[in-house]
Amino acid sequence: MQSVIEALGQRAARHPERTALISGNQRVSYGELWSRVVAAACYLSDCGVRAGDRVLLVAPGGPAFAYGYFATHLLGAVAVVFDPHAPTQRRDELIARATPRLAFGAKAEPHAALGQVHAIAELDSLLPREVAFDAPSLDDLADLLFTTGTTGRPKGVRLTHRNLAAAAHHINAVIGNREGDVEVVPLPLYHSFGLGRLRCSLIAGATVVLVEGFRLPGEIFTALDRHAATGLVGVPAGFAVLLRLGERGLGPFADRLRYIEIGSAPMPLEHKRMLMKLLPRTSLFMHYGLTEASRSAFIEFHRDSAHLETVGKPAPGVQIEVRDDSGKVCGAGVRGVVWISGPHVSSAYWNDAATSAASFDNGWVCTGDVAHIDGAGFIYLHGRYDDMVNVGGAKVAPDEVERVLTEHPAVSEAACVGMPDPRGIAGQVVRAFLVSAADHVSVPDAELSRWVAQQLEPYKVPAHYEWVSALPRTASGKLI
């Protein structure tokens, strides 16, 4: 096995003229991509970055993001990637935990902890440098990705070069990615799904077309048409937007799209069937996994049409078990907790021995998802032990939202749960039950939403509020 960065260098050497990235009117060949990655690695080194140091990428996706990301790997440093739209308090917390040596953002600006944030666009204008770098070891840390855990505190997921390479290879084996594919990616590169698609496509020798989300479906359709795309990826919420257009949306691409990959959140059964009808000759894959164990199971809608309510079966080289509370593997049809093993699985969290010990065991990771596996090997999910809410692929910890709500003077208690998105787009949205503080009456929903939005990401803002006289609790005080 070779690392993703080694595979990228070999692709560039073999086919320097082939297009690697397209973003708007910008085209980047494999040769130019590698040249800019090397130049960016030299720049990082000149700034004092050494092997093992963390490099923060909290910036918009685009070719420059790819230069910085792969340059970090080439230098043997660790890429730290998270949402640039996260509230300042959240960003500062993650920065304090990651202690990056260097940071890239949307613009150059001073920062209290970092000293200076560099503009990611700087990497677009670096002069070529002829420098050779030693390949990192497969067991060296490559990425540090923060994800919300069951307590609401972000967990730092440690991913080695072996983890990234193994995941890319088993994903490509399932999807069938190959040289000459052109894939439209309307996902941010700071999201693990988008970043994963970048790695998978580039080691396969394909072309990645970067589009800014599903907000403007016309841009996606234009990209599919203009670049003769063979692949499209996205989250269920994005495909819900495209499916609203019916036959005139994806219909014209029925004989052009070879594959679609969907993931990061559940998809309504109705939407799966609509895609099957619109794209009868397109392979429609949906994955199941987590940051700690990227895309561990897949279902293909046409082939597995009798099992659309499942998340499919394990990918090649991946083991999935359902275990009971004692750790014993459950029999067919018996519910338990999902555990995953394979060379793509992380082995620990960043500087968190207690959580690591509870989640990882001898090459296996506990997902926290409740499921059963039928006699044919298909995996049926039944929710989680915890109460995480999945809003369009983004995980929301109810206690995080509750804490913000109870800081409002009119709220004494709050309990948040997930509810189906009435628009049928995001899968779930947050619903808040509130108890009024003494001497206060209920306040307008809009005021509460503004209050939450000032401290948390937009997708964490409740979509529905309900005032109640008391919250149901057990004798020990836990919410029922």
N, C-alpha and C positions, 0 to 999 in steps of 0.2 A: 504494500500500500504506500502511496506517496501523498504528501500533503496537497491541499488545494492550491497553495501558492506555487508549489513545484509544478503541478499539472498546468497551471495557467502559464508559467514560463515556457513550458514545452509547447503548448498550443501556439504561443506567440512566435516561437522559433520556427515551427513547421508552417504556419499559415499567417505570416505577418500582415498580409493584405486583406484578410477576411474581416468583415465588420463585426465588432464585439458589442458595442453599445451605440444606441441611438437615443437621443433626448432632444425633442423638438427638431431643429434643423442641424443639430450637432451629431456628427458621425465619428466614431472612434474605432479604428482598426485594432486588431489584436497586437500588432507591432507597436502602434502608438500607445495603447493601453499599458503595455509592459514598460515602454520607455518612460511614461509618466509615473508609473508605480516606482520604478527605480529612482527617478528624480525626487519623488516624494519621500522615499526611504532615506535618501541622502539628506534631504531637508530636515527630516525628523532627527537624524543623527547629529546634524549641525546644531540643532536646538537642544542637544544634550540627552536625547532619548536613547536608552540602551536596552538590551535584551531583558525582558521581564518587566520593564516599566509599563505603565498603563497610558494609553493614548485615548482621550475622550473624543468621541464623534457625536456631537449633539447638534446636528445640522440637517438641512434639507437634503433629500436624496438627489442624485445626479452623478454624472461622470466623475466630478471632483471628489465626491463621497467615496466612490469606488477606488480612486487613486489612494486616498488616505487610508482606507480600510485595508487594502492589500499591501500597501507600503508598511503598515504596522506589522503585519505578519512577516513580510520579507525581512524586516529588521529583527525579528524575534521578540517584538514587544506584544502587548496585549490590547486588543481593541475593546473599548468600553462604549457601548452604544445604547442610547435611550432617547425617548421622545423629546424633541426640542420644545414641544408645546406644553410640557408638564409645568405645573406651577413652580415659581421660583424656590419656594420652600422645599419641594420635593427634589428638584434638581440639586440644590445645595446639600441636602442630606446624602444623595447618592455620590456626589463629588467628594464629600468628606469621607465616605466609606471606601471609595475606589482610589483615592489619592493619586490622580493622574499626573504624569510629568508634563504633559502637553494637552491642550484642548483646542478643538476646532468647532466653530459655530457658524451661524448664518452671516455674521459680521464680526469684524475685529472690535473688541471692547475690553476695558479693564474688568477684572473680577477680583473680589476680595480674597478668595482662597487660591485662585489660580494665577493671580498676577495679571495675566493677559490671555484672552481668548483670541485665537487666530481665525481669520475668515477662511472658510473652506475653499472659496474661490481662488485663494492664493495658489493652490495646487494646480490650477489650470494654466498658469503662466510660467512655471518653472522651466529652466533650460535643461536640455538632456544632459545626463551624466553617465559616463562609461565606468560603472562600478559593479563588481561582482560581490554577491552576498552568499554566505553559507546558508543552506536550507535549514529551517528550524527542525528540531526533533519532533517526531509525531506525538510524543508525550509532553511537549511543552505546552503551556497555556496559550491559547489563541484568542479566545473571546471571553469577556465578562459581561453577561447580559442580566439585567435586573428584571425580575418578574414578581408580581404581588403574590405573597404566600397566604396561608390560611389565617394568619393573624393580622393581615393588612400591611405588615412591614415588608418592603421589597426584599426578595431573596436574590443574592448575587450568584447566578449560575455559572460555574466554571466549565468551559468547553475547550478541550485540547485540539490540536491539529488532527489527531487521530479521530476524535469525535466528529469533527466537521467533515473529514474525508469519508468516513464510514457512512455518515448520513447521506452525503451527496451521492455516493455510489448506490446505496440501496434505493434511494428515491428515483434516480435515473433508471435503475433496473426495472422499477415498476412502471414509470411513466413512458419509458422508451425514448428519452431524449437522445438526440444524435446531431452530428454535424449537419449544418444547413437549416436546422430549425430556426424559426424566428418567433420569439415569444414576447407578447405584450404583457408588461408587468405594471399594473396600476396600483402598486403597493409601495408604501414608504420603505426605504432601505433601513431605517432605524427599527423596523418591526422584524422580528425573527423570521417570519414567513417571506417577506420581500428579500431579506438578506440571504436566506436559504436559496431562493430562486436564482439570485445572482450567481451564487457559487455553482449550483447545479448546471445552469445553462452554459457558463463559461468553461467549465472543465469538459463539457460535451462538445465544445466548439460551435455553439449556437450563437445567435444574435439576440440581445436583450433590448427591447424597446421600452424605455421608461416613460410612463404616463402618470400625471398627477391625479390619482384617485378616480373614483366613480362618480364624482360630483357632476361632471359634464360627460354623459354617455357618448355624445357625438365625437368627443376626442378619442375615445376608445375605438369606436367603429371606424373612424378615419385612420387611426393607426393600424388596425387590423387590415384594412383595405390597401392603404398606401404601401405597406411593407410586406404584403402577401404573407401575413402571419400564419404560422401553423399551430401556435399554442397561445393560450390565454389563462391567466391565473387570477385568483381573487378570493375574497371572503364572502360568505353567504349574503351579508348585507349589501355588498356591491352588486352581486348577481341579482338580488331582488330589484334593484334599480333598473338593470338591463331588461329583466323579464317583464317589467311594466309595459315595455314597448312591443311586446308580443312578437309576431312573425317579422315585422319590419325592423326589429332590433338585431337579434342574432341570426335570424332566419337566412339572410343572404350569405352567411358564412358556413352553411351546413356542409358544403363540399370542399371547404378550404381548411377549416380547423381540424387538425389531427387529434389534438388533445386539449383538455381543460383540467386544471387542478384547483380544487376548492378546499379551504380549511380554516382553522382557527376558531370556529364556532359551529354550533348545530345549524342544519339547514332544514326548513320545512319540507315535509314529504311532497307537498304540492309543487314546490319549486323544483325538486329533483325530477318529478314527472314532466314538468313543463320543459326543462332542459332536454330530457330524453326525446320529447316530441319535436322540439325545434332543431335538435342536432342528432339525428338518428344514426349518423355514421361517424360521429366524434366520440373518442374515448373520454368518458366523464369520470374523473377520479376525485375522490374526496378522502382526505387523510385525517387521522387521529394521532395526537401526540401532545407533547408539551415542550417547553424550552429545554428541559433537562433530558428529553428523549425525542428528538425531532422526528416527526412523521413516522410513527412506529407501525401504524396499521393503515390499510387502504381498502376502499371499496370502489369498484367500477360499476356505475349505475346500470348500463346495458347488460353486462355479463352477470351481475348479481342482482338483477331486477326483483327477484323473489325475496331479497334480504335488504331492501332499501332502508329499513328502520335500524339497521346495524351500522357499525363503523368499519365493517369488513374483517379482514384477517391480517395477521402480522406480515410485515414486509420481509423480504429475504434477509436472513441473518439476524432477525429480531425474534426474541422470545417474549411472550406475554402470558402471564398467569393471573388467575383470580384466586386470592387467598382469604381464608377466614381470619377471625381475630387472633387465633393462636398461631397463624403463619402457615397453616396447612393448606395445600392446594385444593381448591374446591372442585367437585365433580361437575360434569356437564349440567347446565341449567341451574346451578346453585350460585346464589349471589355472594359476592365478596368484594375485596378491594383489588384494583388492578395494579400489578407490578410488572415492570418492563426491564429487560436485559438485552445487551448487545454492545458492540464496539462504539456505537454512537452515543451511549448514555454517559452523562456527567457522573463524576464520582463524589463530588462534594460541593457545598456552597462556600462562598467567599467569606472567610473569617467568621464562620458560624458553626462551631463544632457540635453544638447541641442539636440544632435543626438538621445538620448533616447526618448525625447518628440516628435520628428518628426517621430519616427519609431514604438513606442509602444502605444497602446491605450486600456486600460481596458481589458487586457488579450489577445489582438490581436497584431500581428506584421505585418508590411507592408513589403512585400518582394521586392518591386520595379519591379517585373515582370509584364509584360502586358499579359493578357490572356482573353479567354472567356470560359464559361462553357455551354455545349450543354444541350438539354432537358433531356438527359439520365444521366447527371451528370459528363461526362468526361471533363477533363480540357485540353484546347488547349493553349499552350504558343506561344507568338508572339514577344519574345525578352524583352528588358528592357527599362525603361525610361532613364537610364544612358547608357553609352557606354562600359560597362565592357566587356572584351574579355575572353571567357572561353577556356583555353588551357588544354585539357585533365583533366578537373575537377578543375584546379587551376585558380583562378580569377586574371585577369590582369587589372589594372587601366591604361587606355591610357595616362593620364596626367603624370603618374609616369615615363613611358618610354619616353614620349616627353621631360620631364624635363632633363633627362639624355642626350638625343640626342642633345638638344640645348646647352648643356655645351661643346660639341665638337666644336673646333674653326671653322670648315668648315660648320657648320649648324646654320642658323639664326632662322628658324622656323621648327616645326615638328608637324605632326598630325598622330596619330596612330588609326587604326581601326582593327576589327577582319575580317579575311577572312577564307574560308574553307581550311582546311589542305589539300594540294594537294596529300599528301600520304594517306589520308583517315584514319589517326590514332588518332590525337589529337582533332578532331572536328573542332577547330579553331586554327589559329596561328595569330601572330601580323604582320600587314602590316604597314609600315611607309612611309608617304609622307614628303619629305624634301625640304626646300628652302635653296639654297646655301648662305652662308655669303658673304659679299662684299670681293672682292679680293681673293676668294677661288673658286676652282673648286670642282666638286663632287669627293668623295673619294671612294675607293673600299668598297664593302659590307662587306668584311671580317674585315676591319679595324673598321667599325662601330659596327659590332657584338662584336668584342673584347672589344671595348669601353663600350658597354652596359653591357657585361658579368662581367666586373670588379666591377660593382656597384649593379647589380640586379641578381635575380635568373635566371638560364638558360632558363626556360620556358617563361621568359619575353623578351628574345632577339628576335627582329623582324626576321621573316623568309623571308621577301621581302622588298626591298627598292625602292622607285621611286622618282626621283628628278623632281620637278615642278617649274614653274616660280613664282607661288604665290598660297597661300591657299585660298579657297573660304570662305568668312566670311559675316556675316550679317552686317547691318549698325551699330549695337552696338559692333561689333568686335568679336562676337562669331562665332566659326567654324560651317559651314553648314554641 
